[in-house]
Each structure stands twice: as structure tokens, then as C-alpha cells.
């Protein structure tokens, strides 16, 4: 049969057959030559093969890392509650210290070196703050307003080092967004944001206790419970406004003096 009479499919099959036979013949010839070659030549070939395999493995490794599964919802909830618990503090009256029960709980905002809690008549002007690591530091009531109380520390006070939460503005909250909290009795609870109004952030959370913080899945602060209505939070944006006012007042006082 004349090769010019072959169809395209037949030509492709013929090419594959020739390549296959050539590869087999090359492999047999290579093995035969290696058997007859000196030991130094064999070692050199083996090293080339080993280095080639190492390079291929190093190139494949990053691709495998790229397919690492994302954290599950349970992992996010656990991590967020852990961050919230690490920032929770107990507030004692400085006069009595820990000989009497804590008057309230609050949230440590390490970036501003302050404690935020719900405004209450029982809050002392001078307080002893117990941190989650077991340390105690004296603090003073710096500012109150719109249901929030802010405690500040002396400039030379040594405070625990930890990440500070992002204070989420009420306008950035979404209906149905997950809300997580640890109540005053230490139990964890979950809910969602049901509504945002002038009164605050309404959630489906139960009564978590006055001053308890509520966070999102990233551990950022949504708000603090006022304790009046179950599930009603004082927005974190209120805390931001009060911190800004406190900072402005302190700057003005220093400038005036």
C-alpha cells in the first residue's frame, strides 16, 4: 500500500506506533548500555534522575498548599468566642478589691488602652481590673455617655498584650449576620442580628448580662449588652464615638495647660 493513500487517521496511528516502538527500543538500548558502562557513568545518570525528581516535587508542593480547605463555620465560631473571652475583664471597686464580688464585666480594647462596659450606677470611679491572664491593674473612669462607660489606665501601667477588636459601625451590620456572645455566667450563645435602630442593635441573643460583649465570626466587636432588654446591644459605633470624644477632651486639656 502506498503511504500517500493513507487517510489522516491512519497517518496519526502510524505516527503513534512508530513513536512507541522507538521509545521501547531506546529504553532497551539505554539499559543495555548502562549495564556495560563504567560505574561512574551509572552514578552520574542516577544523580541526574534524583535531581529531576526533587525539582518536580518542589514544584508540586505549592500547588498542594493552595488547595488547603477553608476553616469550617464551627472553627470560626470557636475562634471568635476564644478571642472575645480573652478580652473580657472583671471590674472591681478599687477600695474593696477582690474581697467583694465584681461589680461588672467589660471588654479590653488594647489599641486604645481602655475598658468599655455598660454604664451603671454601681460602677466605681476608681476600679481594679482583672484580666483574663489573671493580672490586676488599677483604672479610672474616664468617660460616660449614651449608655457606655470607658475606663482608662495610667500611662506607665503595664497591660496584657493581645489583639484589639475592630469596632464595627452600626451602618455596616447586616440582617441575619451571626452574633456570638459569652454571658456573665460563662456560657456561650449564638444568635443573629435582627434589626438595627436608633435604640441600638437588636439580636436574637438571650439575656447575656450587663456589659457582656457580642462579636461577629471574625471576633470583631458588634456591641455591648445594656442589660435592659434581652438581645439589645449598645452599638460598637457608640463606643468609637465616646473614645473619640475622650481623646479630643484629653488633647484639649493638655493644650490648655
Residue pairs with C-beta under 8 A, 6 or more apart in sequence:
6 14
34 41
34 42
34 45
71 79
73 217
76 217
76 218
77 178
77 180
77 190
77 217
79 219
80 180
80 215
80 216
80 217
80 218
80 219
81 180
81 182
81 188
81 215
82 219
83 163
83 165
83 215
83 219
84 107
84 180
84 181
84 182
84 213
84 215
84 219
85 132
85 182
86 132
86 162
87 107
87 108
87 109
87 110
87 132
87 162
87 165
87 213
88 105
88 106
88 107
88 108
88 132
88 182
88 212
88 213
89 105
89 106
89 107
89 108
89 115
89 129
89 130
89 131
89 132
90 102
90 105
90 129
90 130
91 102
91 103
91 104
91 105
91 106
91 115
91 117
91 123
91 124
91 127
91 128
91 129
91 130
91 151
91 211
92 98
92 100
92 102
92 103
92 127
92 128
92 129
92 130
93 100
93 103
93 124
93 126
93 127
93 128
94 124
94 126
94 127
94 128
94 138
95 124
95 126
97 128
98 128
98 130
98 136
102 130
103 120
103 122
103 123
103 124
103 127
104 117
104 118
104 120
104 122
104 123
104 210
104 211
105 117
105 184
105 209
105 210
105 211
105 212
106 115
106 116
106 117
106 129
106 151
106 211
107 115
107 116
107 117
107 165
107 211
107 213
107 221
107 224
108 114
108 115
108 129
108 131
108 159
108 160
108 162
109 115
109 116
109 164
109 165
109 167
109 239
109 243
110 159
110 160
110 161
110 162
110 163
110 164
111 164
112 164
112 243
112 247
113 152
113 153
113 157
113 159
114 142
114 150
114 151
114 152
114 153
114 243
114 246
115 129
115 139
115 150
115 151
115 152
116 148
116 149
116 150
116 224
116 239
117 123
117 148
117 149
117 151
117 210
117 211
117 224
118 147
118 148
118 149
118 210
118 211
118 224
118 225
118 226
118 227
118 234
119 144
119 145
119 147
119 148
119 149
120 149
120 210
120 211
123 141
123 149
124 141
125 140
125 141
126 138
126 139
126 140
126 141
127 138
127 139
127 140
127 141
127 151
128 136
128 137
128 138
128 139
129 136
129 137
129 138
129 139
129 151
130 136
131 137
131 159
131 160
132 160
133 160
135 160
137 153
137 157
137 158
137 159
138 153
138 154
138 157
139 151
139 152
139 153
139 157
140 151
140 152
140 153
141 149
141 150
141 151
142 150
142 151
142 152
142 246
143 149
143 150
143 242
143 243
143 245
143 246
143 249
144 150
145 242
145 245
146 234
146 238
146 241
146 242
147 226
147 234
147 238
148 224
148 234
148 238
148 239
148 242
150 239
150 242
150 243
150 246
152 246
153 159
165 215
165 219
165 220
165 221
166 218
166 220
166 221
167 220
167 221
167 236
167 237
167 239
167 240
168 216
168 220
168 221
168 222
168 236
168 237
169 235
169 236
169 237
169 240
170 196
170 201
170 235
170 236
170 237
171 237
173 193
173 196
173 201
173 222
174 193
175 192
175 193
175 194
175 195
175 196
176 192
176 193
177 192
177 193
177 216
178 190
178 191
178 192
178 216
178 217
179 190
179 191
179 192
179 193
179 203
179 204
179 205
179 214
179 215
179 216
179 222
180 188
180 189
180 190
180 214
180 215
180 216
180 217
181 188
181 189
181 190
181 191
181 205
181 208
181 212
181 213
181 214
181 215
181 225
182 188
182 189
182 208
182 212
182 213
183 189
183 206
183 207
183 208
183 209
183 212
184 208
184 209
184 210
184 211
184 212
185 209
189 205
189 206
189 208
190 205
191 203
191 204
191 205
191 206
191 231
192 203
192 204
193 201
193 202
193 203
193 222
194 202
194 203
194 204
194 231
195 201
195 202
196 202
196 235
199 232
200 223
200 226
200 232
200 233
200 234
200 235
201 214
201 222
201 223
201 232
201 233
201 234
201 235
202 231
202 232
202 233
203 214
203 222
203 231
203 232
203 233
204 231
205 214
205 225
205 230
205 231
206 230
206 231
207 225
207 227
207 230
207 231
208 214
208 225
209 225
209 227
210 225
210 226
210 227
211 224
211 225
211 227
212 224
212 225
213 221
213 223
213 224
213 225
214 221
214 222
214 223
214 224
214 225
214 233
215 221
215 222
216 222
221 236
221 239
222 233
222 235
222 236
223 233
223 234
223 235
223 236
223 238
224 233
224 234
224 236
224 239
225 232
225 233
225 234
226 232
226 233
226 234
